Amino acid sequence: MEKKTTEKTVREGLKKIEEGVVAGYKKIEEGVVAGYKKIETGAVEGYKKIETGAVEGFNKVNDKMIEKLFAKEGESVEDAKKRLSGESDESEKDEK
């Protein structure tokens, strides 16, 4: 009888150890996943900041070029853009 009790106690002990190990692995998994999500979020946000900065910089340079090179006296940049796009539309029609 003593042997069966010992085996049962050992099995119960091993089951508790197994449950503890599984719970530990789950905590590790959750920590790793959370870490990767933070890295992913940081990378995406960083890329968006760089992209936004590049686009805004390009638009500023573009507007200055239109203002200095193509805008007529007293004409706004937006009006010059519309005029230029209208001229390019007309030239495309002429080519066809």
N, C-alpha and C positions, 0 to 999 in steps of 0.2 A: 504494500500500500504506500509505503514511504517513497518508492521509486516513481509511482504514478503521480504523486503529489509534487515531487521534485520536477518531473517532466512538465507538468501543467504550469508550475511556477516559472520554469525556464521559458516556456512558450509565451506566457503572459508578459514576461519581462522583455522578450525579443519583440513582441508585438508593440509594446510601449516604445521601445527603442526605434522600431521601424516608423511608427507614427511621428516620433520626434524628429527623425531624420527627414521624413517627407515634408513635415511642416517647415523644417529649416531650409530645405531646398526651395520650397514655395516662396519663402521670404527672400531668399537670394534671387530667385527668378523675378519677383516683383521689383526688387531693387534695381536689377539690371535693366529691366524693361523701362522703368521710370528714368533711369540714367540715359538710355538711348533716346527716349522721347524728349528729354531736355536738350540733348545734343541736336536732335532733328529740328526742334523748334528754334534753337539758336542759329543753326545753319540757314534755315528758311528765312528767318527774320533778317539775318545779316545779308543774305542775297537780295531780299526785297529792298533793303536800305541802299545797297550799292546800285541796284537797278533803278530805283527812283532817283537817286542822285545823278546817275548818268543821263537819264532821260531829261531831267530838269536842266542839267548843264547843257545838253544838246539843244533843247528848246530855247534857252537863253542866247546861246551863240547864234542859232538860226534866226531868232528875232532881231538880234543886233545886225546881222549881215543883211537881212531884208531892209531894215531901217536905214543902214548906211549905203547900201549898194542899189537897192531897187525902189525904195519909197520915193515918191515925188514930193516936192516941197509942200508941207502941211498935211500930207497924207499919213494916216495911222498905219501901223504895222499890219493890223488886221485887214484894213482896206487894201493895202499893197498885196497881201497874200491872196485876197479874193481876186484882185485884178490880175495878178500873175497866174493864178490857177485858171482864170477865165481865158487868158491869152494862150495858155498851154492847151486848153480844150479846143480853142479855135484852130490852133496850128495842127492839132491832131485831126480835126475835121477836114482841113485843107489837104492833108497828106492822103486821105482816103479818097 
